[in-house]
């Protein structure tokens, strides 16, 4: 169970596994907490000074709140990063301490909850706008929601260019090929090169196709596997070229013959290939899942709190 889910259950806050995020109200301030990776948790608020025209100084917020490591303030939105802890219980305690200390600081210095778009103080709620989260009034949310509807209609009218997507996947794979061969010539096999191949192929497809669907995922996987195999063959061809002075074009078509005749150790060949294939698949799968998830939610609008 995630730290944010545990905190939400133990303290009466809301948890949304889709984010995953935790949100609620503390000392009259609506907040949103999210885990941004590697256990790092950020807190979001939308505030302004109610007694004077004064911008919140993020450096002062950090200085006066020892439970946070970073703070930034832009367009009414305050973002703070909570200090970590060695154990889950300590990280949970840090999040609760940060919530208490930051909201106490805001209250003491006369900052009030506002709409991040208009700066209005009344009728402010937390909304999901596509893949972002915003503190808005009902009126501001209505305007944003209508804009999202128009964008969604335009997106549906635009077709996925599969041919250009395929070209993008192939071009992206060339970065992965270069990574695999470069690392291989250093005498290593690296999971990084496999991940690079998977990620670059998928992102290359998305960039030129303009949309990413299940069809794009299938094409990306096929291109990724084929180009990973080609990169492995090219790596061995470059090795033969370096050690025997043969042309790459003279060796590349005959790698399997060299393998069959014992010029290449079969265990090393297949182990290297399997290793890169595995991490190529991981990189592609993670990226594909992320893109498909973003596509499912990029036009979603809803009130959270």
MOFENGI-V352845 format. One line per field, one symbol per residue. ss: DSSP state (h for helix, s for strand, l for the rest). burial: I if it has 16 or more other C-alpha atoms within 10 Angstrom, else O. A space follows every 50 residues. Layout:
BEGIN
ss->???
burial->???
END
This chain:
BEGIN
ss->llhhhhhhhhhllsssllllssssssllsssssssssllssssssssssl lllllllhhhhhhhlllsssssssllsssssslllllhhhhhhhhhhhhh hhhhhhhhllsssllllllllllssssssllsssssshhhhhhhhhhhhh hhhhhhhllllhhhhhhhhhhhhhhhhhhhhhhhhlllllhhhhhhhhhh hhhhhhhhhllllhhhhhhhhhhhhhhhhhhhhhhhhhhhhhhhlllhhh hhhhhhhhhhlllllhhhhhhhhhhhhhhhhhhhhhhhhhhhhhhhhlll sssll
burial->OOIIIOIIOOOOIIIOOOOOIIIIOOOOIIIIIIIOOOIOIIIIIIIIIO OOOOOIOIOOIIOOIOIIOIIIIOOIIIIIIIIIOOOOOOIIIIIOIIIO IIIIOIIOOOIIIIIIIOIIIOOIIIIIIIOOIIIIIIOIIOOOIOOIOO OOOOOOOOOIIIOIIIIIIIOIIIIIIIIIIIOIOOOOIIIIIIIIIIII IIIIIIOIIOIIIOOIIOIIIOIIIOIIIOIIIIIIIIIIIOOOOOOIOO IIOOIOOOOOOOOIOOOOOOOIIOOIIOIIIIIIIOIIOOIOOOIOOIII IOOOI
END
